[in-house]
Amino acid sequence: MILVNEKSFRTLGKRAGMALVIWAIAVSLAGYLGWFTCLPGPAIALLVIGGIVGLLAFYYRNPGVKAFLSSIHPKYFVVLHLWRIFAGFLFLYYGSQHLLPERFVANAGYGDIAVGFSVSLILMLKESVGKYVVFHLFSLLDFAVAVGTGLLFTLLQVPLMETIATFPIVLIPLFGVPITGASSVIAIDILLRN
């Protein structure tokens, strides 16, 4: 077990928070300026996968980060998924405007809404490791369906998938998905190790 003092935890937490803010600003700015629309569709898919893999590699290779995240109560890893309600409704809105493929909208939109609304239910249940593991497995299943559909449509170059590279919706695959996808894997790892 890695021992990390409280001051180190606070410093690590501040650095992690700052890194997330910088990441969000960078994706927002690049999206707003239209830089992602200049990339071929498969590049966006690689950025999504790279974001998830990068975060997981950072977690598994840094004992201090692992200790810091292990100190966080599991409910906060669940609460993080509340943003998916907004993301789901944004997908549905884009779908209603015929800006994204219908199948992708159904898979990503309704799945995100279901995961987001299940947060309250999970938090109301009796405290147990099992409820958190089930939640994160459900979250990962939804990501597999939604991201898998998005990746498939992107690789097949379905024309409406080009919209996913535009601002503001680009924040979902290039910021939200890597963070919450990796957080579910990390949460399961922490829960099963404790």
Secondary structure as UniProt FT lines:
FT   HELIX           6..32
FT   TURN            33..34
FT   HELIX           35..38
FT   HELIX           41..61
FT   HELIX           63..70
FT   HELIX           74..79
FT   HELIX           80..82
FT   HELIX           83..96
FT   TURN            97..98
FT   HELIX           102..105
FT   HELIX           106..110
FT   HELIX           111..124
FT   HELIX           129..155
FT   TURN            156..157
FT   HELIX           159..165
FT   TURN            167..170
FT   HELIX           172..176
FT   HELIX           177..193
//
